[in-house]
Amino acid sequence: MKTAFLFSGQGAQYVGMGKELYQQEEIVRQTFEEASDLLGYSMSQLCFEENQNIHETEYTQPAILTVSTAFLRVVEKMGLTKDAVAGLSLGEYTALVAAGALDFGDAVQLVQKRGQFMSTAAPSGSGKMVAVLNTSAEVIEDCCKQASEIGIVSPANYNTPQQIVIGGEAAAVEKAEELLKAAGVKRMIPLNVSGPFHTALLEPASRQLNKELQKVTFHSLQCPVISNTTAKEMPASEIISLLTAQVMSPVRFSDSIIQLKELGIERMIEIGPGKTLSGFIKKIDRSIQTSRVEDSKTLQETIQLMGGTNGINE
């Protein structure tokens, strides 16, 4: 059975993430130490002790990437293999690490800068993001287009067919909400996020990120990576341009899952904190088998699942 590894995005963080496997697995501790040495602060302290930094974008992004990569290394040590990878927004960087295109050390420093650029371009409290439920993409896109006459607003995340997130300047987002309500939309949920990411407001961050991406060495891809921006297989020659665009472009997660299925993927393993992606997959296509790796219990369940279908190389 063909398997894809999927990696968590920002918003999945919580105090204590990774702690159990950190205590049990030497390779997890080594990954945390590598991140700490490169970033100049204690990654275990950031992830395990009560603090506010864990929810600040410039710290959140390297923390999630470190935890996800540490879990990936445990999974690989256990002999579990993948046929393709993808990630949600920030998770795309862990996917590139998993595909061999990006060294972890480069990735963790890159996402720290990405987080800084995103925070500066869209400071906490600037703008607004709202999840629109059970509404067609066409209706949402049309309402955003009309509302954009008064400011920036657009779809930011196509998470599932039933959930699309819009974001942008507060007044324009609120205008879009009014239009959606008038169009018969029943459920909209304002999101508690640090900024309206994946919208045109992030254009300054996109430009700064591009300069940093130019300094990084990318290697050839060892397996397909599905791009957030195109929901297609990412060509190695376009990694920099796609990561540059990704920060200010909508995340096409739902289409990415469909694309993985078209590649013959029947099982998807969410690696990293939380279970958001597993929940999305169930709403996109219930026929896809899902599992996840977040602690020793979910790790064992995943090993049993894949071991039972020759997913582990003895």
N, C-alpha and C positions, 0 to 999 in steps of 0.2 A: 504494500500500500504506500503510495507516494505521500510524503509528509512535508509540510512547510513549518518553519519556526517563525513566530510573530512576536514583535517586541513592543512593550508598553510605551506610551507617550506621557507627556506632562499632565499632571492631574492625578496620576496613579500613586504619587508619593504619600508616605505616612511615616511617622516616627516608629522605628523598630523594624523597618523593612530590611530584609536580608539577615537579621540577627541570628536566627536559628541556624541557618546554613553556614554563616560566618563562624559560629562556635564549633560546627561539626566538620567543616571542610577546609583543609589547608589552602586549597586553590582559591577559595573565596577570600580568605585573609590576605593572600598574596595580591589579589586584584585590588582590594581596598588599599593596601599599602602602596601599591604602584600609583594609584590615583592620588593618595595623600602626598607622596613625594613630588609628584608633578604639579599639584595645585597649591601646595604650601599650607594646607590645613588638614585636620584629621577627618577623613571620610567616615570612619566608624562613629566618631562623636556626632557628626552631622546627621547620620542616619539613625543612630540608636538613642540619643539623648534628647530630651524635650528642648526644642529651640524653634525660633521663628524662621531662621534661615532656610530650613528645609522647604518652605513654601515660597521663597524668593527665587525668581526664575534663574538667575545666574548660578545659584546653588542647586536648585531642583534638577536642572538638566544634567550636570555631571553626576549627581547622586543616582538618578534613575539609570543612566548609562552604565555606571559602575556596578550597580546591583544586577542589572540585566546581563551584563557581560560576565560577571562572576557566576551567575546561574548557568549561562551558556557554557562556560568552561567546565562546570560540574557535569552538565548533560553530555558534553563531548567526551569527558573522561570516562563516563559510564558507557560510552560506545553508541549513543543515540545519534542517528544521522538524519540530515534533511536534504530535500530535493530542490527547495526554493526558500526564500525568506522575504519578509516585508515587515514594516514597522509603522506605527501611527505617529506621524509628525517627527518628534524627537527620536522615536523608536527606529526611524529609518537609518540613523547613524549606527545603532547597535546592529541593525540588519547588514549594513556594509562591513562592520567588523566581522560578523558571522560569515559573510561571503568572502572574506579574505581581502577585500578591497582597501580596507582602512585599518591601520594599526591602532590598538586600543589607546596607547599613549597619545597619539595624534588626535583621536576621536574625543577623548575626555577634555583635552585642552581646547579643542575646537568648539565643543558644545558649551563650555564655560563662557567663551567669547560670544557665541551665538546668544546665550542667555543674557549677557550684558547688553548686547546690541538691541535685542528685543525689548528689554526693560527700558532702555533709553528712548527707543522709537515710540513705544506705547507704555508710558509709566503706569504703575498700579492705579486703578481708578479711572484711567482714561478710557473712554469708549465703553462699549457694552457688547455682550454676546448673549444670544437667546436661542434655545433649542426649540425648533418648530416640529410638532409631532403630527403624524398621520396626514401629511399634505404633500401633494405632488411637487417635484422639483420645479416644474414649469410655473406653477402658481407662485412659489417662493421667489424664484428668479425674477418674475415679472414685478412683484411687489417691491423687491429690492431695487430694481431698475427705476421704478417710479419714485421711490423714496430717495434715490441717489441724487435727485435734483437739489436736495438741501444739504447733502453731505455724503461721506463715504459709508456705504453699507453694501454687503454682498454675502453670498453663502461662503462659509469658512470651512465647514466640515460636512461632507456627505457620509454620515456614519452608517446609516442603514436606510432601506427604502422608507422606513417610518420615522426617521429622525435626521433632520438636517439643521445644522447650527448656522445662524447668521451672525455677523459681527460688523463693527465699524464705529463711527462717531455716534455718541449717545442719541442726539436729536434725530439723526437719520434712521437709526435702528428703531427708535420709538415710532417714527412715521411709518416704517415698514410694518411694525406690529399692528398699528391702526389699520393699515391697508389689508393685512392678512386677516384681521378680525372681521373686517367688512366683507372679505371674500369667503367667510364662513369657517375660518380656522378656529377650532375649539380649545386646543392646548398649546400653550407656549410657556417655556420655563426659562427665566433669566438664570444665567450661569454665574457662579462665583469664581471667576477667573481673573488673573492678574492683568490681562490686557486683551484687546481684540486682535488676536494673532490670526495669521493666514488671511489678512486683508491688505488693501493698498496702503494702510497706515504703516505697515512694516517695510515700506520701500527703502527708507534710509538704512534699516538693519540689513536688508538684502544686499545693498551696495557694499556695506562694511564687511559683511560675511564673505562676499565674493573675493575681496582682497586677501582674507585669511585662507580661504580655500585654495587660492593660487599658490600658497606657500607649502601646501601639504602634498606628499607623495601618495598617489592612489595606485593600487596594484590591480592586476587583472582579476576579474570576478570568477570565483570558483563555482558559483551556482547562480541561477537567476534571482535578481532583486526586483521586486515590483515597486515602481515609483509611485509615491503619493500623488504627484502632480499630474501624471499622465494615465495612471492605472495600467501601465504597460511595462514590459520588461525594460529595465534601465540599461542602455548601452554604456559600456565603460567610458567611451569618448564623451558622454554627456553627463557624467556624474556631477561635475562642478556646476554646469549650467542648471541642472535640475535641482541641486541642493540650494543654489542661489534663488531660483524661482520659488522653491517650496515654502520658504518662510513667509511669503506674501501671497501665496496661491491657495485655493481651497484644497483640502485633503480629500481625496476620492477613495476613501476606505472601502465603501460598499462595492464599487467597481473593481477595486484591487482584489477583493475576495473572489469575485466572479472570474477575474483574469487568472488567479491561481487555480481555480477549478478547471478552467479551460486548458491549463497546463497538465491536467491529470491529477492534481492534488486532491486527496480525499480526507486527509487528516491534518489538523492544524494545532500546533502546540504553542500556547501563549507563555512566553518566558519573561519574567520580570514581576514587579509588584502589581497587585490587584488582579481583577478578572474582567475588566471592561471589554477587552477585545473578544474574549470568549462569549460574553453576552451579546455583543454586536453580531458575531458570526451566526449564533443561533437565530437571530432575527433576519439575517440575510439569506441563509440556506441551512435548514435543519438537517439536511442529509450529510453535512460535513461533520466528521467525528472531531471533537475537541477535547483537549486536555491542557493542563498548565503546570508551570513549575514556579512556585513561590516560597515553598518551605519543604521540610522533609516529607510530610504527608503527600503533598501534590507531586513531589519528585518521585516517590515510590509508586504512586498511582500511574504516573506517566511511563515509568520504566516497565511496569507490569503490562500496561496497554501496548507499548511498542514491542516489548519482549515477546508478547504472545502472538505477534504477527511478524516475527523476524525483523523487527526494527533495530535490534541490537546486534552489533557485530561481536561475536564471541572471540 
